[in-house]
Amino acid sequence: MTKGNINVSVENIFPLIKKFLYSDHEIFLRELISNATDATLKLKHLANVGDAKIEYGEPKIEVKIDKKGKKLHIIDQGLGMTAEEVKKYINEVAFSGAEEFLDKYKDSAKDTGIIGHFGLGFYSSFMVANKVEIITKSYKDEPAAHWVCDGSPEFTLEPHDKTERGTEIILHIMDDDKEFLEESRIRELLLKYNKFMPIPIKFGTKEINDPDFKPKTITDKDGKETTEPHKKITVDNIVNNPNPAWTKQPTDLTDEDYKNFYRELYPMQFEEPLFHIHLNVDYPFNLTGILYFPKMTNDLNIQKDRIQLYQNQVFVTDNVEGIVPEFLTMLRGVIDSPDIPLNVSRSYLQADGAVKKISSYITRKVADKLKSLFNNNREDFEKKWDDIKIVIEYGMLSEEKFFEKADAFALYPTVDGTYYTYEELYNKIKANQTDKDDKLIILYAADKEAQHSYIEAAKAKGYEVLLLDSPIVSHLMQKLETSKEKISFARVDADHIDNLIKKDDTIISKLDEDQKKTLDELLKEVIPSEKFMVQLEAMDSNASPFIITQPEFMRRMKEMQQTGGGGMFGMGNMPEMYNLVVNTNHELVSDILNTKTRKKQERLINQSLDLARLSQGLLKGEELTNFIKRSYDMIK
């Protein structure tokens, strides 16, 4: 038997491991199973290249609980180690990593997830165990070895009678961590971290129907027939799927395969995804994965953290910010890359060059997929637009390269349900909606019902009105106005239609200057100035007498502030202000001016104002009740 000290100069390495390696002790199981997987895959490689006469077989990794003995076993059938290799890899290599770790982190090791960066995976065992044993038999023709350490720098190493190739790790679980002797807890961790590991993981057994059993029909003495019960057999309970969809070629998968994998990832999600994007690149970095577009809503607080990040099929995190562009964190699915370092801090990831390239690649790949979906089946893409637009609009705002590519597939729907790309829209409205200053005015509504009368007024002029109702549309319009030449967006209720798209031909007012001055003074005395800015306009005599509008700039700034941005204008605290456009050519306006009694003038003004407010949904509560009562009195 060999006794010795682990090659480390700092004696308090174990307390530091327990204190600093991870904020969460559960990580130890992921580390040990990752090591077992590596050992098995290395064996497979040696068998494939014909190094020695290795029978690879169908190896698996087994996890066993010995509750009575307070032990947890992790057993693999991989490469195994000789006694010399145990000395080298467990006592020397790992602890050279440990010393590097100590030098760098002994004063400030507050970050989580840094263990794998230093080759310390095996030593995470000591976070939950007060004694760890390794029983290992190499694929080489050498005796098995038995290593034991109790969490101090001292260890023992002696021969063992193990005959099967592979390694067994035995953890003597501490009382504080006895949750790791519970079957439900271990199953939970295996499903969390190892659900898609490339080697089958056995955790206990289960009973299934014997596939080879052919049940017989039995006839009793009364001639009644019954089928004999199905024969059960006990099989290994394999908890993982070693060949998940993202590891296969897209040509080998059907749409149903992709949908089944989505259900496997999100068993509690009952809606089907709209479509998927299969990622597969091997230069200048390695990355595979599948991203799914779920049905979206206009809610910007939608649950993120749904994309799962793996490294060689080992789960790392579902917080992929900094790896996946932010606008795509609303998607679901899996990304797997050996080039994303396992167990490093978030700040390290965000500074990593390979990670930045991965983010750019994913952006490009998503844009290309959206373009091909649009080109291949535009009708289907249009049907899905409302369910995906929030992601695309967010991407156009936040990623310049995506914005450039989105011209090919971003859609602008009209209130009548026609969908245009930007180029199609531009060509359709250029002739009719260019104003006297040669600027193209793109009209839009946010609510078809609430803005119905304004939409109709615009359509009567032959104008197209878009329906843009997502919460970030104000930001997007600002972006488009600064990126495209000589265009401006205007909501249909931002002003009278003739003011929104000003042409050269001006309408002459029926009222002279003195009449307009008298009318202006009268209106301002009756109409509350803190709510309405009165402006007299000469319009078509068929246009409404009173029209309430809200200036585009003011309203847009308030909207932008509500969804982030625009804060420097301080619009959020301002009261709602509206313009009241009074049509000086309307017969009712002339009647108001010519009415002899002040009381009747006020009644006509208030009734007209309330009708205009009603059309904008601004008449509520007591004012609405009074208006209805007054209207009935007028009918009587």
Sequence and secondary structure as in RCSB ss.txt:
>XXXX:A:sequence
MTKGNINVSVENIFPLIKKFLYSDHEIFLRELISNATDATLKLKHLANVGDAKIEYGEPKIEVKIDKKGKKLHII
DQGLGMTAEEVKKYINEVAFSGAEEFLDKYKDSAKDTGIIGHFGLGFYSSFMVANKVEIITKSYKDEPAAHWVCD
GSPEFTLEPHDKTERGTEIILHIMDDDKEFLEESRIRELLLKYNKFMPIPIKFGTKEINDPDFKPKTITDKDGKE
TTEPHKKITVDNIVNNPNPAWTKQPTDLTDEDYKNFYRELYPMQFEEPLFHIHLNVDYPFNLTGILYFPKMTNDL
NIQKDRIQLYQNQVFVTDNVEGIVPEFLTMLRGVIDSPDIPLNVSRSYLQADGAVKKISSYITRKVADKLKSLFN
NNREDFEKKWDDIKIVIEYGMLSEEKFFEKADAFALYPTVDGTYYTYEELYNKIKANQTDKDDKLIILYAADKEA
QHSYIEAAKAKGYEVLLLDSPIVSHLMQKLETSKEKISFARVDADHIDNLIKKDDTIISKLDEDQKKTLDELLKE
VIPSEKFMVQLEAMDSNASPFIITQPEFMRRMKEMQQTGGGGMFGMGNMPEMYNLVVNTNHELVSDILNTKTRKK
QERLINQSLDLARLSQGLLKGEELTNFIKRSYDMIK
>XXXX:A:secstr
 EEEE S S TTHHHHHHHHS S TTHHHHHHHHHHHHHHHHHHHHHHHT SS    S  EEEEEETTTTEEEEE
  S    HHHHIIIIIIIHHHHHHHHHHHHTTT   SS SGGGT GGGGGGGTEEEEEEEEE SSSS EEEEEE 
SSSEEEEEEE   SSEEEEEEEE GGGGGGG HHHHHHHHHHHSTT SS EEEEEEEEE TT    EEE TTS E
EE    EEEEEEE S SS GGGS GGG  HHHHHHHHHHH TT  S  SEEEEEEE SSS EEEEEEE    S T
T     EEEEETTEEEES  BTTB GGGGGSEEEEE TTS TT  HHHHHH HHHHHHHHHHHHHHHHHHHHHHH
H HHHHHHHHHHHHHHHHHHHHH HHHHHHHTTT  EEBTTS EE HHHHHHHHTTTSB TTS EEEEEES TTT
THHHHHHHHHTT  EEE  STTHHHHHHHHHHHSSSEEEEETTSS HHHHS  S     SS HHHHHHHHHHHHH
HS TTTEEEEEE   TTS SEEEE  HHHHHHHHHHHTS  GGGTGGGS   EEEEEETTSHHHHHHHH S HHH
HHHHHHHHHHHHHHHTT   HHHHHHHHHHHHHHH 
